Amino acid sequence: MTRELSLQTTKLLSRLLPPIEIDTEAFVDIRRRIHAEPELGFEVSATSELVARLLREWGYEVHTGIGRTGVVGQLRLGSGTRRLGIRADMDALPIVEATGLPYASRQHGRMHACDHDGHTAILLAAAKALAKSRDFDGTLNLIFQPDEENLCGARAMIADGLFERFPCDAVYALHNAPGVPAGSFIVQAGPVTLSSDVADVTIQGKGGHGAMPHRAQDPVVAAAATVTALQSVVARNVAPDDTAVLSVGFIRGGATHNVIPQSVALGLNVRAARPETRALVESRIREIVALTAQAHGVEASIDYRPLVPPVVNTEAESRLMTEVCAALVGADKVAATVPRGFAGSEDFAWMLAELPGCYVLLGNGEGEFGGCMVHNPGYDFNDEVLPLGAACWVRLAQTYLVA
């Protein structure tokens, strides 16, 4: 199975993009090379080396090893004082690819199933176009980040002095959106993605014989009651026009049929759109866990770990992003709200906690191919939208970086 750029789409994009020069075929090839050799987490050394080498060839001042394997390419032109940051993520997922593509992963159990290969290629294409045209005035900082999937890479780069070493007045990022028509964007001011937290609950009882439960303190029954009670947290505490998600990912305890175990463990994942909702959900989880355990005569402890806040786009930067996208594809193809049910999390949130900015969604297309959801073994980035994503960054830099 092959997926080549359609003639119709190529002609459409060529009309949209002049005079921006995007070498589409070259960067589709780069994207597919990255796709074939996926790397996980912070272990993205080959991808980082490729990015650094290309940026140097185009005249960028390149800095490596930021947040372990992050790369920043900086280009200063003119006398402008404005400073723009654009971020792309580089890491893959621990998934066995099932696309059957000629450029499918050569690393078993690793796969670019979330478009980070596309994000990297898009920003590289924009980097080359901007270095060649040299038609902005100010400082451009291109940020290539490791370990987005584990929600650790952005914080690692920030802790390593990212914004002290490469100051930015605003920072932007892009993600593909399966099921959204190719040739369109979504720019939403305010919350875009949800926070993500995890909680490990341990319910400690008193083990015993399965035939004599009255002599035990059964943590299994308490765990079951806890799981049921937790289903009321969102349904009965979060307003219908707000968003939160609480999922129990695992229940672990016991080893055989006729033994009541000493303890049972629960694993929770918690997400929310607003800080207030995030705090409310955590409070209710703690109350339900403690009081349900008390009601069942067992003890419970909870290890609650906040991972990442929501991505919250700032008003002015979202307005500018909307104008840039509308200039490329028309205002009718720039939506102002994310699709219903878009409940993922993204560690770009940490960068937006430091600086104003915007996280924009690029339509990946509809149907069986373009609409295949990310984190799926059959997913692939739609190469037809690569030049449009690159043009978006070129236009943003040309618009934002003015004297």
Disulfide bonds with the S-S distance in Angstrom:
none
